[in-house]
């Protein structure tokens, strides 16, 4: 098996101590969570990417509501959606970013075996052509996971690692950036081809992860990209949502559902939960007060009209009550919005997840 007995013994001791002191709900969590996607899930990978054009959130006011009030690379005033999904499943927060762990093989393996790893990257898309050179593309994220698994297997052996991965959660949330790029660079006559390419790449991603041992997929579809503040501010008259962009996202989401169902029918052991980000945000826009929002159009941190004519910078003006804003900056949800999102997907109304909830997916690890 090629085991390194020092590390194995350490992991066994840690596991034994956790079994003694952690509450039952924590002991019943999935072994680990592996995260793939864009800035809504990124917990700091982009901090480690070179280049002045890389999107980063390693400055104030980002992280102002994170423990210690420090920016971590999360595109949020505090925790993000990945954190709250992880918390709902019994973890302390999202697993750490891959690029923070990669320099040390022992640290990478230890973290992957005990909590998981996040490969998500701001500006990432389903397509390699989305923001090239400025992000970790989805295909590259899968390659990083493959490298991680190889190191895990060299430590514990393939059989043990495959068993652990089959019970772990693979969280995927990506596609918004592809919509942003397409809507500003491509003619609408190419939509059918665009969808076909997206779906082909998404299918390849799921199949590649399945070959590497993944079985439990928590997938978040594309939300109402036409309603983010940066898009709404382009409507000089009323700041209305861009219906065409929302239609583009809705069309992709409609095709993603049968794609996942088809893959689950033919990939042995695959189980999934598809979360409806589009439907959840649609409800929030229709009745903001029901979710405790007083502002669902503008950015809490930014500048200019709707707080959406400038990015969130150290000198930006902050809204008075961050908890009542749907959007933190001109693109990303606030910490509270991320919390409500994860809550809806984990154990909320059945209409927000199909065919099962994130909670039911997590419980499947014990079947």
VOGU-3710 file (C-alpha; in Angstrom, 3 decimals, decimal comma):
1> xxxxxxxxxx> 0,000/0,000/0,000  2,975/2,327/0,370  1,731/3,655/3,729  3,679/6,227/5,690  2,914/4,900/9,117  3,696/8,125/10,940  0,968/10,025/9,149  -1,488/7,132/9,351  -0,925/6,798/13,099  -1,407/10,546/13,515
11> xxxxxxxxxx> -4,680/10,456/11,606  -5,930/7,512/13,662  -5,104/9,270/16,911  -6,856/12,454/15,769  -9,909/10,464/14,689  -10,024/8,643/18,031  -9,807/11,891/19,994  -12,557/13,448/17,856  -14,786/10,457/18,478  -14,424/11,038/22,213
21> xxxxxxxxxx> -15,002/14,768/22,374  -17,114/15,798/19,390  -20,914/15,773/19,535  -22,728/13,025/17,671  -23,767/15,295/14,791  -20,129/16,227/14,083  -18,996/12,586/14,184  -21,655/11,716/11,623  -20,528/14,256/9,065  -19,096/13,184/5,689
31> xxxxxxxxxx> -15,395/12,333/5,807  -14,494/15,380/3,710  -15,794/17,963/1,271  -14,140/18,903/-2,011  -15,169/22,194/-3,593  -15,088/23,217/-7,264  -16,348/26,422/-8,807  -16,090/30,192/-8,932  -15,883/33,203/-6,626  -19,074/32,362/-4,742
41> xxxxxxxxxx> -17,192/29,355/-3,334  -13,556/30,510/-3,465  -11,981/30,763/-0,002  -8,634/32,145/-1,098  -7,153/30,307/-4,065  -6,967/33,509/-6,093  -4,726/35,044/-3,429  -1,971/32,774/-4,740  -2,383/33,433/-8,467  0,130/35,778/-10,123
51> xxxxxxxxxx> -0,862/38,733/-12,248  -2,362/42,168/-11,708  -5,609/41,255/-13,496  -6,510/38,390/-11,153  -9,698/39,009/-9,180  -8,853/39,006/-5,485  -10,650/39,758/-2,247  -7,636/39,973/0,046  -8,277/43,561/1,088  -10,683/45,432/3,335
61> xxxxxxxxxx> -13,623/45,734/3,508  -13,800/42,074/2,515  -13,880/39,903/5,621  -15,152/42,691/7,851  -17,618/40,238/9,446  -15,291/37,224/9,325  -13,879/36,162/12,715  -11,140/38,666/13,484  -12,432/41,038/10,810  -9,730/39,977/8,346
71> xxxxxxxxxx> -9,909/39,532/4,555  -9,301/35,897/3,634  -9,799/35,910/-0,111  -13,513/35,207/0,208  -15,597/37,518/-1,992  -17,846/38,320/0,944  -18,070/40,439/4,065  -17,661/37,191/6,005  -18,326/33,542/5,281  -19,491/32,442/1,828
81> xxxxxxxxxx> -21,819/29,768/0,480  -19,197/27,015/0,611  -18,634/27,784/4,291  -22,300/27,523/5,163  -22,820/24,344/3,161  -19,846/22,874/5,017  -21,158/24,092/8,380  -24,555/22,525/7,713  -22,820/19,189/7,117  -20,852/19,295/10,350
91> xxxxxxxxxx> -17,601/20,983/9,337  -16,232/24,136/10,953  -16,144/25,947/7,603  -15,176/25,354/3,989  -12,024/23,319/3,520  -8,961/25,493/2,845  -7,769/26,547/-0,617  -5,646/24,060/-2,541  -2,939/26,586/-3,422  -2,322/27,277/0,275
101> xxxxxxxxxx> -1,684/23,573/0,861  0,096/22,488/-2,339  3,655/23,468/-1,275  3,541/20,813/1,473  2,516/17,326/0,363  2,080/16,144/3,940  -0,166/19,084/4,818  -2,189/18,634/1,625  -2,752/14,943/2,297  -3,557/15,427/5,969
111> xxxxxxxxxx> -6,072/18,166/5,163  -7,642/16,239/2,276  -8,150/13,183/4,480  -9,641/15,023/7,440  -11,641/17,946/6,016  -11,209/18,117/2,252  -9,836/20,782/-0,094  -11,269/23,728/-2,026  -10,211/24,216/-5,633  -12,755/26,983/-6,375
121> xxxxxxxxxx> -11,396/30,130/-7,977  -12,801/33,593/-8,591  -13,625/34,270/-12,272  -13,545/30,548/-13,102  -15,899/29,177/-15,713  -17,028/25,864/-17,113  -15,063/26,712/-20,259  -11,285/27,091/-20,377  -11,840/30,150/-22,584  -13,604/32,024/-19,762
131> xxxxxxxxxx> -11,159/34,547/-18,254  -8,037/32,606/-19,305  -4,863/33,386/-17,398  -6,793/35,057/-14,585  -8,253/32,081/-12,768  -8,116/28,337/-12,154  -10,441/26,927/-14,787  -12,801/24,106/-13,877  -10,742/21,602/-15,868  -7,602/22,712/-14,026
141> xxxxxxxxxx> -9,397/22,368/-10,697  -10,146/18,740/-11,570  -6,487/18,207/-12,448  -5,493/19,612/-9,058  -7,882/17,182/-7,393  -6,371/14,337/-9,404  -2,932/15,317/-8,132  -4,300/15,487/-4,589  -5,808/12,028/-4,849  -2,551/10,604/-6,173
151> xxxxxxxxxx> -0,740/11,864/-3,086  -3,498/10,563/-0,824  -3,274/7,134/-2,457  0,492/7,011/-2,069  -0,034/7,513/1,655  -2,998/5,265/2,460  -3,432/3,165/-0,669  -6,031/3,451/-3,427  -8,633/1,192/-1,799  -8,834/3,188/1,430
161> xxxxxxxxxx> -8,844/6,513/-0,391  -11,569/5,408/-2,815  -13,721/4,275/0,099  -13,269/7,636/1,796  -13,986/9,622/-1,379  -17,142/7,623/-2,097  -18,602/8,941/1,166  -17,368/12,521/0,759  -19,264/15,491/-0,678  -18,243/17,120/-3,945
171> xxxxxxxxxx> -19,668/20,649/-4,069  -19,794/22,312/-7,497  -21,016/25,825/-8,280  -19,945/27,335/-11,602  -21,290/28,857/-14,808  -22,060/32,501/-14,018  -18,797/33,773/-15,468  -19,419/31,901/-18,703  -22,747/33,739/-18,959  -21,134/37,129/-18,287
181> xxxxxxxxxx> -18,463/36,589/-20,942  -20,814/35,168/-23,559  -23,393/37,920/-23,173  -20,807/40,624/-23,797  -18,714/38,987/-26,539  -20,839/36,570/-28,569  -23,892/36,999/-30,830  -27,096/35,522/-29,424  -27,424/33,366/-32,548  -24,678/31,180/-31,087
191> xxxxxxxxxx> -26,639/30,265/-27,931  -27,340/26,660/-28,957  -23,663/26,017/-29,621  -22,755/27,757/-26,360  -25,096/25,509/-24,376  -23,803/22,391/-26,110  -20,207/23,247/-25,234  -21,069/24,081/-21,628  -22,991/20,850/-21,143  -20,264/18,773/-22,776
201> xxxxxxxxxx> -17,659/20,240/-20,438  -19,909/19,860/-17,393  -20,561/16,233/-18,272  -16,847/15,610/-18,697  -16,170/17,176/-15,296  -18,667/14,922/-13,506  -17,391/11,847/-15,310  -13,751/12,674/-14,594  -14,481/13,192/-10,897  -16,476/9,952/-10,845
211> xxxxxxxxxx> -13,507/8,081/-12,315  -11,384/9,555/-9,540  -13,750/8,233/-6,866  -16,412/10,920/-6,407  -19,950/9,629/-5,851  -21,873/12,351/-3,972  -22,356/15,569/-5,952  -23,926/18,724/-4,485  -24,443/20,929/-7,542  -25,587/24,563/-7,575
221> xxxxxxxxxx> -27,051/25,866/-10,827  -26,574/29,343/-12,284  -28,514/32,118/-10,583  -30,094/35,288/-11,964  -26,914/36,772/-13,396  -28,897/39,558/-15,016  -29,822/40,936/-11,595  -26,419/41,469/-10,004  -25,785/45,162/-9,250  -23,003/45,462/-11,836
231> xxxxxxxxxx> -25,478/44,490/-14,554  -28,492/46,371/-13,194  -26,617/49,676/-13,028  -26,236/49,542/-16,814  -29,951/50,301/-17,068  -29,723/54,056/-16,646  -33,473/54,519/-16,397  -34,531/52,213/-13,579  -31,721/49,808/-12,744  -33,801/46,876/-13,951
241> xxxxxxxxxx> -32,505/43,328/-14,344  -31,191/42,294/-17,764  -33,829/39,839/-18,906  -31,703/38,438/-21,719  -28,931/37,417/-19,343  -31,425/35,778/-17,002  -32,940/33,896/-19,929  -29,464/32,707/-20,867  -28,917/31,326/-17,357  -32,395/29,797/-17,198
251> xxxxxxxxxx> -31,842/27,978/-20,476  -28,628/26,455/-19,216  -30,232/25,458/-15,912  -33,082/23,753/-17,779  -30,558/21,609/-19,641  -28,361/20,900/-16,597  -31,111/19,031/-14,746  -31,608/16,233/-17,326  -27,855/16,062/-17,879  -27,272/15,171/-14,218
261> xxxxxxxxxx> -30,194/12,750/-14,182  -28,775/10,967/-17,205  -25,310/10,739/-15,710  -26,673/9,373/-12,428  -28,547/6,680/-14,347  -25,382/5,319/-15,919  -22,531/6,129/-13,529  -22,354/3,433/-10,814  -23,041/4,746/-7,324  -23,562/8,355/-8,366
271> xxxxxxxxxx> -25,977/10,374/-6,241  -26,614/14,084/-6,577  -28,593/17,052/-5,355  -29,172/19,899/-7,802  -29,772/23,196/-6,000  -31,841/25,909/-7,666  -29,975/29,167/-7,138  -32,053/30,778/-9,884  -35,349/29,960/-8,189  -34,103/30,998/-4,758
281> xxxxxxxxxx> -32,964/34,444/-5,926  -36,141/34,843/-7,964  -38,141/34,393/-4,747  -35,930/36,893/-2,931  -36,476/39,528/-5,612  -40,223/38,918/-5,629  -40,586/39,306/-1,849  -37,447/40,728/-0,228  -39,081/41,242/3,174  -39,827/37,530/3,491
291> xxxxxxxxxx> -36,077/36,933/3,658  -35,375/39,995/5,770  -33,876/42,064/2,963  -34,382/45,801/2,626  -32,198/46,081/-0,497  -31,927/43,416/-3,214  -30,719/45,664/-6,036  -27,635/47,549/-4,869  -24,254/46,674/-3,419  -23,447/47,170/0,250
301> xxxxxxxxxx> -19,799/47,950/-0,526  -18,875/49,858/-3,650  -19,302/53,257/-5,216  -21,524/55,350/-7,405  -25,108/54,637/-8,340  -26,518/51,546/-6,611  -23,031/51,086/-5,144  -22,336/49,266/-8,393  -20,225/51,631/-10,462  -17,051/50,671/-8,591
311> xxxxxxxxxx> -15,639/47,603/-6,898  -15,488/47,222/-3,118  -12,226/48,906/-2,104  -10,711/49,981/1,228  -12,046/53,504/0,721  -15,530/52,444/-0,359  -18,655/53,430/1,504  -20,386/50,624/3,398  -24,127/50,237/3,814  -25,537/50,814/7,285
321> xxxxxxxxxx> -26,837/47,268/7,808  -24,987/44,566/5,899  -27,389/41,869/7,063  -30,265/43,396/5,126  -28,492/43,527/1,756  -28,668/40,627/-0,676  -25,444/41,734/-2,363  -22,195/42,502/-0,604  -20,382/43,977/-3,620  -21,350/44,557/-7,232
331> xxxxxxxxxx> -21,471/40,817/-8,015  -21,336/38,667/-4,878  -23,889/37,809/-2,191  -23,558/39,010/1,362  -22,664/36,696/4,222  -26,305/36,543/5,296  -27,427/35,751/1,752  -24,874/32,934/1,640  -26,201/31,603/4,942  -29,817/31,660/3,738
341> xxxxxxxxxx> -28,774/30,021/0,472  -27,030/27,120/2,191  -29,937/26,726/4,618  -32,427/26,470/1,739  -30,310/23,921/-0,098  -29,487/21,813/2,949  -32,913/21,362/4,469  -35,224/23,994/3,002  -38,353/23,798/0,843  -38,253/20,824/-1,518
351> xxxxxxxxxx> -38,629/23,065/-4,584  -35,070/24,335/-4,156  -33,336/20,961/-4,561  -33,891/17,925/-6,772  -34,148/14,941/-6,568  -32,998/15,141/-2,939  -31,724/17,865/-0,597  -28,115/18,435/0,414  -29,019/16,957/3,799  -30,348/13,778/2,226
361> xxxxxxx> -27,235/13,590/0,053  -25,018/13,874/3,131  -27,015/11,153/4,890  -26,552/8,827/1,946  -22,969/8,340/3,033  -24,260/6,029/5,760  -26,390/3,873/3,471
//
